Amino acid sequence: MVLILPWSIAGEVNAESAGVVSLSRPLPIYHKINLVDVKRRRTPNPSGWEEYDGSRYTNERGYGWLTDLRGEGWDGGGTGLMILPDGTTASPVTLERMELANWQGTHQENLPIVFRIDLPDAWYKVTCTSVDPDNAPLPLMDQRSIKFRAHDVVFAGPTYGAPLRVEGNRLIEGSGVVEVTDGHLRIVVGDPAYGGWTWSYNGPWYQGWKSWVGKWGHGRYATGWYQKVARFVDPGFHSLRFNSLIVEQVPSPPEATNLVFRDFMNRDDHHDINAGLQAKDHWVQMPRQDSFPDTPRVDLYKTAMRVTNASQGHEAVHVIQEKLSPSAGIVRYSTRVTLFTGEGSKIHSGSQEAGLLILGALNDLTDVNSTFLGIAFDSQAPETFGYVILRVGNGADGFRTDLKISDLVLPFKITEGEYAVSVDHDVGDNVLKRIQINGFDITHLFPPAGLQQRIQRGVFGVRATSDPGRSGVPLQQFYWYYRVEAM
């Protein structure tokens, strides 16, 4: 099905923003997909939409979930109310948007799911929606979370920072422009930073059992017999919801940089982070550290490089490209990372550092012969959990720069959630020219002498450390892409 778009879009676009470029002529809409629940069907498929039943992706169809979700969803009939972005309420019927009446999804919201769609390599505007129109709040705790993303773009949900926490019937809708590579796009639904909610029954022990027991009783949210008998939930989750998807091609933006290296992690889940990757771009894990002898597990998970704490102690790892950075000009290094700090009552556990490792020694890489720029979370810090860290090794036994900037003086907070880290290195002057976190230029917070580097060229990658303390939580970090550009 090909439709002609009767209107034009104006603005500026790049892979870090949700803008779009101007169009000189109408462009075809490649797909308008309505995600329906065929087992509970109450709403006819709207005209102009492709009906999709949630079955597993196939080459013949060209899109679908990477897991079979048939029957995992709901169809409310279109008469229930939803909360719109301006705070007013309306139903899909009154809005004449019947694609919002039904959805597909799964239960646990910090376990993302992936929707794949095959497309020619180009730039596309992607629009995603999530809502469950209803007149009643969600059981126990009216709280859910949602995020839609692919590559370096978040389509809906928080672009940066803590996970979204909203009511079940609040409409979450958004668009973004993304570059499709490898002939397909994988849309990740869900936010792995979200830790859910907690609930406990506070009434007399002999009351409230009718609503608690049974297949559809509230006790289904409890995990384990102790929670079911004691009537509490820790952690609790409500369903992810994906209602509709629109994908339309847009013109490519003008190239302002030369790409040196990029990995969108656009591959299947695998214990080997190099699975499906050309040999010249293989990642290398460097477990040797100055202070932390133990190393976490590193794998591919839902189009991210996932780093998981494997023990109850301090762990650290360098994951690098064994190639040198450019020898001249301005070089930009960037990544996005999500921090998971626990679920339910164990949210905000332990400590982590995550971010960019640059200008590292090719042989015998350690913290003291490389530069690290990233974010830090520490649940035991006295004033605030979050910091930005810059460390420049002296090549011997310590650091020529070792700065920690509290988020009390930053325009954003650092907690569980997603963070974009970017730094520009002037190779000629051998100095960091610009530091950005979540799109904010914070270079002015660092003394000029602290931005001077030890070497002009080196290897690059990510550095991850974690320590769960006594929490027992397997802390995790998710790196969504890594990019090096010559400016």
ChimeraX attribute file (.defattr): number of C-alpha atoms within 10 A of each C-alpha:
attribute: neighborCount
match mode: 1-to-1
recipient: residues
	/A:1	10
	/A:2	11
	/A:3	13
	/A:4	10
	/A:5	12
	/A:6	9
	/A:7	9
	/A:8	12
	/A:9	13
	/A:10	11
	/A:11	10
	/A:12	13
	/A:13	20
	/A:14	20
	/A:15	16
	/A:16	16
	/A:17	17
	/A:18	21
	/A:19	17
	/A:20	23
	/A:21	19
	/A:22	15
	/A:23	14
	/A:24	10
	/A:25	10
	/A:26	13
	/A:27	18
	/A:28	16
	/A:29	18
	/A:30	16
	/A:31	21
	/A:32	20
	/A:33	19
	/A:34	26
	/A:35	29
	/A:36	32
	/A:37	25
	/A:38	19
	/A:39	13
	/A:40	15
	/A:41	15
	/A:42	16
	/A:43	18
	/A:44	13
	/A:45	18
	/A:46	13
	/A:47	9
	/A:48	13
	/A:49	17
	/A:50	17
	/A:51	19
	/A:52	19
	/A:53	21
	/A:54	24
	/A:55	15
	/A:56	16
	/A:57	18
	/A:58	14
	/A:59	9
	/A:60	6
	/A:61	11
	/A:62	12
	/A:63	22
	/A:64	23
	/A:65	20
	/A:66	18
	/A:67	13
	/A:68	13
	/A:69	18
	/A:70	18
	/A:71	17
	/A:72	20
	/A:73	26
	/A:74	22
	/A:75	22
	/A:76	20
	/A:77	20
	/A:78	26
	/A:79	16
	/A:80	18
	/A:81	22
	/A:82	25
	/A:83	20
	/A:84	16
	/A:85	11
	/A:86	6
	/A:87	10
	/A:88	9
	/A:89	15
	/A:90	16
	/A:91	22
	/A:92	20
	/A:93	16
	/A:94	11
	/A:95	10
	/A:96	11
	/A:97	12
	/A:98	21
	/A:99	26
	/A:100	29
	/A:101	31
	/A:102	31
	/A:103	27
	/A:104	25
	/A:105	26
	/A:106	18
	/A:107	16
	/A:108	19
	/A:109	26
	/A:110	21
	/A:111	15
	/A:112	21
	/A:113	21
	/A:114	21
	/A:115	19
	/A:116	18
	/A:117	21
	/A:118	19
	/A:119	20
	/A:120	13
	/A:121	13
	/A:122	15
	/A:123	21
	/A:124	24
	/A:125	21
	/A:126	25
	/A:127	19
	/A:128	24
	/A:129	24
	/A:130	30
	/A:131	25
	/A:132	29
	/A:133	27
	/A:134	20
	/A:135	12
	/A:136	11
	/A:137	12
	/A:138	15
	/A:139	12
	/A:140	18
	/A:141	16
	/A:142	16
	/A:143	20
	/A:144	24
	/A:145	26
	/A:146	27
	/A:147	29
	/A:148	29
	/A:149	24
	/A:150	26
	/A:151	25
	/A:152	20
	/A:153	22
	/A:154	25
	/A:155	25
	/A:156	22
	/A:157	23
	/A:158	16
	/A:159	22
	/A:160	20
	/A:161	19
	/A:162	19
	/A:163	26
	/A:164	19
	/A:165	15
	/A:166	14
	/A:167	17
	/A:168	26
	/A:169	24
	/A:170	20
	/A:171	20
	/A:172	22
	/A:173	19
	/A:174	17
	/A:175	23
	/A:176	24
	/A:177	29
	/A:178	29
	/A:179	21
	/A:180	20
	/A:181	16
	/A:182	11
	/A:183	11
	/A:184	18
	/A:185	23
	/A:186	24
	/A:187	25
	/A:188	20
	/A:189	27
	/A:190	28
	/A:191	27
	/A:192	25
	/A:193	28
	/A:194	28
	/A:195	26
	/A:196	24
	/A:197	21
	/A:198	17
	/A:199	17
	/A:200	13
	/A:201	14
	/A:202	9
	/A:203	8
	/A:204	7
	/A:205	10
	/A:206	6
	/A:207	10
	/A:208	13
	/A:209	13
	/A:210	9
	/A:211	11
	/A:212	19
	/A:213	14
	/A:214	11
	/A:215	8
	/A:216	10
	/A:217	13
	/A:218	19
	/A:219	21
	/A:220	15
	/A:221	23
	/A:222	23
	/A:223	14
	/A:224	10
	/A:225	10
	/A:226	11
	/A:227	15
	/A:228	17
	/A:229	12
	/A:230	12
	/A:231	20
	/A:232	21
	/A:233	25
	/A:234	19
	/A:235	20
	/A:236	24
	/A:237	25
	/A:238	21
	/A:239	20
	/A:240	28
	/A:241	29
	/A:242	28
	/A:243	25
	/A:244	26
	/A:245	19
	/A:246	18
	/A:247	20
	/A:248	18
	/A:249	21
	/A:250	23
	/A:251	16
	/A:252	16
	/A:253	15
	/A:254	10
	/A:255	8
	/A:256	10
	/A:257	12
	/A:258	11
	/A:259	14
	/A:260	14
	/A:261	15
	/A:262	15
	/A:263	18
	/A:264	18
	/A:265	24
	/A:266	24
	/A:267	18
	/A:268	17
	/A:269	16
	/A:270	15
	/A:271	13
	/A:272	12
	/A:273	23
	/A:274	17
	/A:275	16
	/A:276	13
	/A:277	14
	/A:278	8
	/A:279	9
	/A:280	9
	/A:281	15
	/A:282	16
	/A:283	18
	/A:284	14
	/A:285	17
	/A:286	16
	/A:287	18
	/A:288	17
	/A:289	18
	/A:290	13
	/A:291	11
	/A:292	15
	/A:293	13
	/A:294	17
	/A:295	25
	/A:296	22
	/A:297	15
	/A:298	22
	/A:299	19
	/A:300	22
	/A:301	21
	/A:302	25
	/A:303	22
	/A:304	26
	/A:305	26
	/A:306	21
	/A:307	27
	/A:308	21
	/A:309	26
	/A:310	20
	/A:311	19
	/A:312	17
	/A:313	17
	/A:314	21
	/A:315	24
	/A:316	26
	/A:317	24
	/A:318	24
	/A:319	21
	/A:320	23
	/A:321	20
	/A:322	19
	/A:323	14
	/A:324	16
	/A:325	23
	/A:326	17
	/A:327	13
	/A:328	15
	/A:329	14
	/A:330	19
	/A:331	23
	/A:332	22
	/A:333	24
	/A:334	21
	/A:335	24
	/A:336	25
	/A:337	26
	/A:338	26
	/A:339	28
	/A:340	27
	/A:341	28
	/A:342	24
	/A:343	21
	/A:344	17
	/A:345	15
	/A:346	15
	/A:347	21
	/A:348	23
	/A:349	25
	/A:350	25
	/A:351	21
	/A:352	26
	/A:353	23
	/A:354	29
	/A:355	28
	/A:356	27
	/A:357	24
	/A:358	25
	/A:359	23
	/A:360	30
	/A:361	21
	/A:362	18
	/A:363	10
	/A:364	10
	/A:365	19
	/A:366	22
	/A:367	25
	/A:368	21
	/A:369	25
	/A:370	25
	/A:371	27
	/A:372	26
	/A:373	24
	/A:374	26
	/A:375	26
	/A:376	25
	/A:377	24
	/A:378	22
	/A:379	19
	/A:380	13
	/A:381	11
	/A:382	7
	/A:383	10
	/A:384	16
	/A:385	20
	/A:386	26
	/A:387	24
	/A:388	22
	/A:389	19
	/A:390	22
	/A:391	23
	/A:392	26
	/A:393	24
	/A:394	18
	/A:395	18
	/A:396	10
	/A:397	11
	/A:398	15
	/A:399	17
	/A:400	18
	/A:401	19
	/A:402	14
	/A:403	17
	/A:404	16
	/A:405	16
	/A:406	17
	/A:407	19
	/A:408	14
	/A:409	10
	/A:410	16
	/A:411	11
	/A:412	14
	/A:413	18
	/A:414	24
	/A:415	27
	/A:416	25
	/A:417	24
	/A:418	26
	/A:419	25
	/A:420	24
	/A:421	23
	/A:422	24
	/A:423	23
	/A:424	20
	/A:425	27
	/A:426	21
	/A:427	20
	/A:428	11
	/A:429	14
	/A:430	18
	/A:431	20
	/A:432	20
	/A:433	18
	/A:434	16
	/A:435	23
	/A:436	15
	/A:437	23
	/A:438	17
	/A:439	14
	/A:440	14
	/A:441	14
	/A:442	15
	/A:443	16
	/A:444	9
	/A:445	11
	/A:446	14
	/A:447	11
	/A:448	12
	/A:449	10
	/A:450	16
	/A:451	21
	/A:452	18
	/A:453	24
	/A:454	18
	/A:455	18
	/A:456	19
	/A:457	21
	/A:458	22
	/A:459	20
	/A:460	28
	/A:461	25
	/A:462	23
	/A:463	23
	/A:464	24
	/A:465	25
	/A:466	31
	/A:467	24
	/A:468	25
	/A:469	16
	/A:470	10
	/A:471	15
	/A:472	16
	/A:473	22
	/A:474	20
	/A:475	26
	/A:476	24
	/A:477	29
	/A:478	26
	/A:479	25
	/A:480	26
	/A:481	20
	/A:482	22
	/A:483	19
	/A:484	24
	/A:485	19
	/A:486	19
	/A:487	14
